[in-house]
């Protein structure tokens, strides 16, 4: 790619992120516009457009999804978690690099209807506080 996408730039370290977890195949970082406190994105290190693209990448990032999901629930005291990915613009994808949303859920905004009602702050200080709570994942 001559002009890397936003997430490729984050993976390369060209754009700073609040990284929660990394391994050989994936990077997990806090979403800068979180739906709920601790909303994290897991992306493959290699560029792949979405979950439908070939060659597939979901299986290779599954360990990062599992590790990060447990980290978010355990360290942030979440009561549950939503895991989802959008494929294509019509599904709401706006960065065309596969990413899986891990959204910690809390009793105060329970249920699927509450998923997209933002309850988290996008204030950088709050995002830093969340990252500090997650520690060295």
Backbone as CSV, one residue per row, in Angstrom:
resi,resn,N_x,N_y,N_z,CA_x,CA_y,CA_z,C_x,C_y,C_z
1,UNK,0.851,-1.197,0.000,0.000,0.000,0.000,0.882,1.239,0.000
2,UNK,0.557,2.177,-0.844,1.335,3.408,-0.880,0.821,4.424,0.136
3,UNK,-0.462,4.406,0.419,-1.043,5.341,1.376,-1.773,4.535,2.450
4,UNK,-1.059,4.137,3.512,-1.662,3.273,4.521,-2.907,3.886,5.167
5,UNK,-3.786,3.014,5.542,-5.011,3.456,6.213,-4.699,3.892,7.644
6,UNK,-5.667,4.494,8.291,-5.522,4.977,9.662,-5.040,3.870,10.593
7,UNK,-5.659,2.696,10.521,-5.275,1.629,11.442,-3.910,1.047,11.089
8,UNK,-3.539,1.027,9.816,-2.184,0.604,9.445,-1.154,1.562,10.045
9,UNK,-1.482,2.847,10.053,-0.575,3.837,10.641,-0.457,3.655,12.150
10,UNK,-1.557,3.290,12.810,-1.518,3.019,14.251,-0.671,1.780,14.512
11,UNK,-0.895,0.716,13.751,-0.118,-0.514,13.904,1.373,-0.239,13.712
12,UNK,1.714,0.603,12.731,3.114,0.927,12.444,3.732,1.857,13.486
13,UNK,2.904,2.454,14.338,3.409,3.388,15.334,3.543,4.808,14.821
14,UNK,3.030,5.064,13.620,3.104,6.406,13.041,2.070,7.355,13.647
15,UNK,1.004,6.800,14.181,-0.029,7.574,14.873,-0.126,6.994,16.278
16,UNK,-0.039,7.824,17.310,-0.102,7.292,18.675,-1.486,6.735,18.994
17,UNK,-1.499,5.741,19.865,-2.763,5.172,20.334,-2.591,4.787,21.798
18,UNK,-3.691,4.528,22.420,-3.672,4.034,23.801,-3.763,2.512,23.704
19,UNK,-2.612,1.905,23.519,-2.533,0.479,23.267,-2.786,-0.316,24.544
20,UNK,-3.692,-1.272,24.429,-4.097,-2.111,25.546,-3.388,-3.457,25.493
21,UNK,-3.150,-3.970,24.276,-2.573,-5.305,24.114,-1.976,-5.422,22.719
22,UNK,-0.887,-6.170,22.611,-0.320,-6.482,21.303,0.195,-7.917,21.317
23,UNK,0.186,-8.533,20.156,0.854,-9.805,19.959,1.364,-9.826,18.524
24,UNK,1.810,-10.948,18.065,2.418,-11.046,16.731,1.433,-10.755,15.606
25,UNK,0.121,-10.918,15.878,-0.878,-10.789,14.817,-1.839,-9.616,14.974
26,UNK,-1.897,-9.020,16.166,-2.936,-8.031,16.423,-2.468,-6.922,17.357
27,UNK,-3.197,-5.817,17.292,-3.013,-4.699,18.203,-4.404,-4.314,18.717
28,UNK,-4.513,-4.090,20.019,-5.768,-3.646,20.625,-5.524,-2.279,21.254
29,UNK,-6.413,-1.333,20.957,-6.250,0.024,21.478,-7.610,0.627,21.782
30,UNK,-7.612,1.590,22.706,-8.868,2.245,23.090,-9.423,3.047,21.927
31,UNK,-10.729,2.954,21.740,-11.430,3.756,20.736,-11.432,5.208,21.215
32,UNK,-11.146,6.158,20.322,-11.093,7.567,20.746,-12.477,8.205,20.843
33,UNK,-13.504,7.493,20.393,-14.885,7.959,20.537,-15.718,6.804,21.097
34,UNK,-15.461,6.429,22.348,-16.051,5.201,22.897,-17.553,5.277,23.123
35,UNK,-18.217,4.141,22.871,-19.638,4.016,23.207,-19.794,3.925,24.725
36,UNK,-18.927,3.104,25.347,-18.946,2.912,26.788,-17.500,2.871,27.281
37,UNK,-17.330,3.105,28.571,-15.994,3.175,29.166,-15.218,1.893,28.881
38,UNK,-14.039,2.043,28.258,-13.185,0.916,27.944,-13.346,0.366,26.534
39,UNK,-14.220,0.968,25.726,-14.445,0.529,24.336,-13.092,0.420,23.629
40,UNK,-12.793,-0.774,23.142,-11.485,-1.085,22.562,-11.659,-1.687,21.174
41,UNK,-10.715,-1.406,20.292,-10.689,-1.992,18.955,-9.529,-2.971,18.870
42,UNK,-9.765,-4.119,18.259,-8.713,-5.092,17.990,-8.574,-5.175,16.477
43,UNK,-7.356,-4.957,15.972,-7.110,-4.960,14.527,-5.964,-5.913,14.203
44,UNK,-6.020,-6.536,13.025,-4.862,-7.338,12.607,-3.709,-6.421,12.233
45,UNK,-2.493,-6.900,12.434,-1.315,-6.113,12.050,-1.246,-5.937,10.537
46,UNK,-1.665,-6.943,9.800,-1.654,-6.820,8.341,-2.960,-6.178,7.886
47,UNK,-2.888,-5.479,6.765,-4.089,-4.818,6.262,-5.022,-5.830,5.612
48,UNK,-6.233,-5.835,6.083,-7.323,-6.601,5.474,-8.555,-5.735,5.645
49,UNK,-9.335,-5.593,4.597,-10.422,-4.609,4.589,-11.502,-4.860,5.628
50,UNK,-11.944,-6.094,5.763,-13.027,-6.397,6.694,-13.096,-7.894,6.924
51,UNK,-14.065,-8.328,7.699,-14.198,-9.738,8.066,-14.557,-10.616,6.862
52,UNK,-15.022,-10.038,5.777,-15.389,-10.797,4.582,-14.257,-10.909,3.570
53,UNK,-13.194,-10.146,3.755,-12.102,-10.086,2.784,-11.251,-11.354,2.814
54,UNK,-10.610,-11.608,1.713,-9.678,-12.732,1.589,-8.258,-12.199,1.511
55,UNK,-7.269,-12.861,2.071,-7.437,-14.021,2.945,-7.994,-13.602,4.309
56,UNK,-8.742,-14.487,4.938,-9.387,-14.137,6.207,-8.376,-13.850,7.313
57,UNK,-8.778,-13.022,8.270,-7.877,-12.642,9.361,-8.503,-12.804,10.745
58,UNK,-9.792,-13.092,10.806,-10.458,-13.143,12.107,-9.845,-14.198,13.029
59,UNK,-9.542,-15.366,12.500,-8.974,-16.434,13.343,-7.623,-16.032,13.922
60,UNK,-6.826,-15.306,13.149,-5.496,-14.942,13.654,-5.550,-13.878,14.748
61,UNK,-6.635,-13.094,14.806,-6.738,-12.097,15.878,-7.608,-12.575,17.038
62,UNK,-8.169,-13.779,16.918,-9.036,-14.311,17.978,-8.345,-14.359,19.343
63,UNK,-7.089,-14.799,19.443,-6.454,-14.786,20.772,-6.384,-13.383,21.387
64,UNK,-6.137,-12.370,20.568,-6.095,-10.989,21.071,-7.480,-10.546,21.523
65,UNK,-8.510,-10.944,20.791,-9.890,-10.604,21.172,-10.224,-11.237,22.513
66,UNK,-9.887,-12.517,22.677,-10.190,-13.217,23.921,-9.423,-12.617,25.099
67,UNK,-8.132,-12.383,24.929,-7.319,-11.823,26.012,-7.822,-10.433,26.411
68,UNK,-8.048,-9.584,25.422,-8.455,-8.211,25.692,-9.849,-8.158,26.301
69,UNK,-10.751,-9.017,25.851,-12.105,-9.066,26.421,-12.051,-9.338,27.918
70,UNK,-11.277,-10.346,28.304,-11.149,-10.692,29.727,-10.502,-9.562,30.510
71,UNK,-9.494,-8.942,29.927,-8.812,-7.816,30.569,-9.796,-6.680,30.852
72,UNK,-10.607,-6.339,29.873,-11.564,-5.240,30.022,-12.579,-5.527,31.123
73,UNK,-13.133,-6.717,31.125,-14.142,-7.069,32.127,-13.521,-7.134,33.521
74,UNK,-12.379,-7.811,33.629,-11.745,-7.984,34.941,-11.255,-6.671,35.549
75,UNK,-10.560,-5.876,34.761,-9.928,-4.672,35.329,-10.853,-3.467,35.411
76,UNK,-11.867,-3.409,34.547,-12.784,-2.261,34.586,-14.072,-2.571,35.339
77,UNK,-14.229,-3.803,35.777,-15.425,-4.174,36.535,-16.687,-4.141,35.707
78,UNK,-16.571,-4.439,34.424,-17.751,-4.452,33.551,-18.652,-5.624,33.922
79,UNK,-19.937,-5.452,33.665,-20.921,-6.489,33.955,-21.144,-7.413,32.761
80,UNK,-20.636,-7.042,31.605,-20.771,-7.830,30.385,-19.945,-7.190,29.285
81,UNK,-20.094,-7.687,28.057,-19.278,-7.203,26.952,-19.983,-7.492,25.639
82,UNK,-19.952,-6.542,24.711,-20.402,-6.776,23.341,-19.173,-6.883,22.456
83,UNK,-19.232,-7.808,21.500,-18.170,-8.014,20.522,-18.825,-7.924,19.148
84,UNK,-18.332,-6.991,18.303,-18.907,-6.898,16.967,-17.936,-6.292,15.975
85,UNK,-18.219,-6.553,14.702,-17.438,-5.992,13.613,-18.397,-5.669,12.478
86,UNK,-18.152,-4.591,11.780,-18.971,-4.197,10.635,-18.182,-4.435,9.358
87,UNK,-18.866,-4.917,8.324,-18.219,-5.189,7.038,-18.914,-4.374,5.956
88,UNK,-18.239,-3.348,5.483,-18.769,-2.507,4.419,-19.454,-1.254,4.919
89,UNK,-19.481,-0.270,4.059,-20.053,1.035,4.410,-21.516,0.929,4.806
90,UNK,-22.280,0.092,4.128,-23.706,-0.032,4.425,-23.929,-0.586,5.840
91,UNK,-22.944,-1.308,6.374,-23.037,-1.847,7.723,-22.500,-0.873,8.775
92,UNK,-22.004,0.278,8.314,-21.504,1.289,9.236,-19.995,1.332,9.366
93,UNK,-19.279,0.528,8.579,-17.819,0.561,8.652,-17.324,1.866,8.055
94,UNK,-16.458,2.561,8.787,-15.929,3.817,8.252,-14.403,3.824,8.146
95,UNK,-13.729,2.858,8.767,-12.303,2.642,8.537,-12.203,1.251,7.921
96,UNK,-11.701,1.182,6.704,-11.739,-0.064,5.951,-10.489,-0.905,6.171
97,UNK,-10.302,-1.220,7.440,-9.292,-2.148,7.939,-10.057,-2.942,8.991
98,UNK,-10.073,-4.260,8.866,-10.817,-5.087,9.818,-10.566,-4.616,11.246
99,UNK,-11.637,-4.415,11.981,-11.520,-4.110,13.402,-12.714,-4.696,14.139
100,UNK,-12.420,-5.242,15.292,-13.441,-5.825,16.142,-13.605,-4.915,17.349
101,UNK,-14.842,-4.500,17.580,-15.157,-3.651,18.726,-15.389,-4.540,19.947
102,UNK,-14.739,-4.207,21.033,-14.983,-4.828,22.332,-15.540,-3.722,23.213
103,UNK,-16.806,-3.841,23.556,-17.475,-2.769,24.293,-17.905,-3.288,25.665
104,UNK,-17.155,-2.909,26.719,-17.581,-3.292,28.062,-18.965,-2.700,28.343
105,UNK,-19.774,-3.484,29.030,-21.131,-3.039,29.325,-21.340,-2.998,30.830
106,UNK,-22.127,-2.039,31.234,-22.373,-1.787,32.640,-23.876,-1.751,32.886
107,UNK,-24.279,-2.170,34.054,-25.701,-2.288,34.410,-26.480,-0.997,34.130
108,UNK,-25.857,0.154,34.296,-26.543,1.431,34.126,-27.053,1.651,32.700
109,UNK,-26.455,0.975,31.710,-26.889,1.124,30.311,-26.964,-0.261,29.682
110,UNK,-27.791,-1.114,30.258,-27.869,-2.515,29.843,-28.645,-2.704,28.545
111,UNK,-28.466,-3.857,27.929,-29.243,-4.267,26.760,-28.695,-3.746,25.443
112,UNK,-29.141,-4.343,24.359,-28.673,-3.935,23.037,-29.053,-2.507,22.690
113,UNK,-30.211,-2.060,23.124,-30.609,-0.672,22.831,-29.634,0.324,23.455
114,UNK,-29.055,-0.051,24.577,-28.111,0.826,25.255,-26.701,0.779,24.681
115,UNK,-26.445,-0.161,23.779,-25.097,-0.311,23.237,-24.611,0.954,22.549
116,UNK,-25.457,1.546,21.719,-25.029,2.687,20.912,-25.372,4.041,21.537
117,UNK,-25.868,4.039,22.751,-26.085,5.278,23.484,-24.807,5.552,24.264
118,UNK,-24.021,6.458,23.749,-22.713,6.719,24.353,-22.847,7.156,25.802
119,UNK,-22.094,6.451,26.663,-22.055,6.821,28.073,-20.636,7.177,28.491
120,UNK,-19.671,6.987,27.601,-18.269,7.231,27.936,-17.814,8.579,27.409
121,UNK,-16.836,9.117,28.082,-16.238,10.387,27.679,-15.128,10.128,26.670
122,UNK,-14.999,11.041,25.706,-13.869,10.965,24.779,-12.761,11.941,25.188
123,UNK,-12.860,12.452,26.414,-11.837,13.348,26.945,-10.520,12.588,27.068
124,UNK,-9.426,13.111,26.507,-8.142,12.409,26.568,-7.725,12.014,27.984
125,UNK,-8.013,12.844,28.964,-7.651,12.512,30.342,-8.408,11.279,30.827
126,UNK,-9.665,11.162,30.450,-10.456,9.986,30.831,-9.940,8.744,30.112
127,UNK,-9.590,8.878,28.823,-9.033,7.744,28.091,-7.714,7.300,28.727
128,UNK,-6.888,8.250,29.158,-5.640,7.906,29.842,-5.916,7.196,31.170
129,UNK,-6.959,7.624,31.880,-7.315,6.987,33.135,-7.749,5.531,32.910
130,UNK,-8.508,5.293,31.855,-8.919,3.922,31.512,-7.678,3.088,31.195
131,UNK,-6.790,3.624,30.398,-5.566,2.910,30.032,-4.755,2.565,31.279
132,UNK,-4.677,3.478,32.225,-3.950,3.227,33.464,-4.602,2.087,34.261
133,UNK,-5.926,2.034,34.274,-6.614,0.955,34.966,-6.347,-0.391,34.335
134,UNK,-6.185,-0.401,33.019,-5.938,-1.645,32.307,-4.514,-2.124,32.508
135,UNK,-3.625,-1.213,32.868,-2.244,-1.578,33.152,-1.550,-2.188,31.965
136,UNK,-0.589,-3.022,32.253,0.196,-3.682,31.212,-0.487,-4.989,30.859
137,UNK,-1.471,-4.892,29.931,-2.324,-6.012,29.555,-1.606,-7.193,29.064
